[in-house]
Amino acid sequence: MPKLKLKPLDNYTFSIDIPVRINDINYGNHLGNHNLVSILHEARFRFIQSLGFEDERDAGIIMQDLAVNYKLESFCNDILTVHVGVGEVSKVTLRMFYMIENQDNKLVALAETGLAFLDYETRKIVIVPEKLRSCC
């Protein structure tokens, strides 16, 4: 199977600095892959809060897929800047794009998530909230 190759966006809507904690470090003495995914989750949460949602449940976000290209190791106490952008918006889905850089502005990873939106009471898919449609 060929390697999945993500490309950075020209522009990102939101950025946040997130430190690498000691419990993010794996047996290889660097940021564990699953912990990078957790950092993406934190950045996505902070991004939707910046749009006026209380949390991901308030926005109705459910994840459909996730892709990550790891480019560079990251270590305890590194400060990662996670840039978040939105694109490929349809009636009921969108894609979120992430570029993660370290404090030296070196690319640590590129990632992408496919998101849909759910009314948690009816358990039915709903249209992308206007706040997310209009931010891109």
C-alpha positions in Angstrom: 0.0 0.0 0.0 1.4 3.4 -0.9 2.2 5.9 1.9 -0.5 8.5 2.5 1.0 11.9 1.9 -0.8 14.9 3.4 -0.1 18.4 2.3 -0.2 21.6 4.4 -2.9 24.2 3.7 -1.9 27.7 2.5 -3.7 29.2 5.5 -5.0 28.0 8.9 -7.8 29.6 10.8 -6.6 28.9 14.4 -3.3 28.2 16.2 -2.6 27.1 19.8 0.6 26.2 21.7 0.5 22.9 23.5 3.5 21.6 25.6 4.6 18.0 25.4 4.2 16.6 28.9 6.2 13.8 30.5 3.2 11.4 30.3 3.2 12.1 26.5 6.6 10.4 26.2 6.8 6.7 25.1 9.4 4.0 25.5 11.4 5.5 22.6 11.8 8.6 24.8 9.8 10.8 22.4 6.2 11.9 21.9 4.0 8.8 21.4 1.9 8.6 18.3 -1.3 8.1 20.3 -0.4 11.2 22.4 0.0 13.3 19.3 -3.6 12.3 18.4 -4.6 13.5 21.9 -2.9 16.8 21.2 -4.9 17.1 18.0 -8.0 16.5 20.0 -7.1 19.3 22.4 -6.4 21.7 19.5 -9.7 20.8 17.9 -11.5 21.4 21.2 -9.9 24.8 21.7 -10.7 25.7 18.1 -14.4 25.0 18.4 -14.5 26.8 21.8 -13.0 29.8 20.0 -16.1 29.7 17.7 -18.5 29.9 20.7 -19.2 26.2 21.3 -19.0 24.9 24.8 -17.4 21.6 23.8 -17.4 19.1 21.0 -20.7 17.6 22.1 -22.3 21.1 21.9 -21.1 21.2 18.3 -22.2 17.6 17.7 -18.8 16.5 16.4 -18.2 12.8 15.6 -15.0 11.7 14.0 -15.3 9.6 10.8 -11.6 9.2 10.0 -8.1 10.4 10.9 -4.8 10.5 9.0 -1.4 11.5 10.4 2.0 11.9 8.7 4.7 12.0 11.4 7.7 14.0 10.2 9.9 14.7 13.3 10.3 13.5 16.8 9.1 15.6 19.7 10.3 15.5 23.3 9.3 16.4 26.8 8.9 20.2 27.3 8.8 20.9 23.6 6.1 23.5 22.8 4.1 22.4 19.8 2.1 24.9 17.8 -0.9 23.3 16.3 -2.5 25.1 13.4 -6.1 24.2 12.5 -8.0 24.8 9.3 -11.3 23.8 7.9 -12.2 22.7 4.4 -14.1 20.4 2.1 -17.4 21.4 3.7 -20.5 19.6 2.6 -24.0 19.7 4.0 -23.2 17.2 6.8 -19.4 16.8 6.9 -16.2 18.7 6.8 -12.5 18.1 7.0 -10.2 19.6 9.6 -6.5 20.0 8.7 -3.7 20.3 11.2 -0.1 21.3 10.9 2.1 20.8 14.0 5.4 22.6 14.4 7.9 22.6 17.2 9.3 25.7 18.9 12.0 25.9 16.2 9.3 26.1 13.5 10.1 22.6 12.3 7.3 20.4 11.0 6.5 17.7 13.4 3.3 16.3 11.7 0.5 16.9 9.3 -2.9 15.5 10.1 -6.5 15.5 8.8 -9.8 14.5 10.3 -13.1 13.8 8.7 -16.0 15.0 10.9 -19.7 14.6 10.8 -22.3 16.2 13.1 -24.8 14.4 15.3 -27.8 15.5 17.3 -27.1 13.6 20.5 -30.8 13.5 21.5 -32.2 12.1 18.2 -28.9 10.2 17.4 -29.3 11.5 13.8 -26.7 13.2 11.5 -27.4 16.9 11.1 -26.0 19.7 8.9 -22.7 21.3 9.7 -23.2 24.1 12.2 -23.1 27.6 10.7 -20.3 28.7 12.9 -18.1 26.0 11.4 -19.4 26.5 7.8 -18.7 30.2 7.9 -15.2 30.0 9.4 -13.5 28.8 6.3 
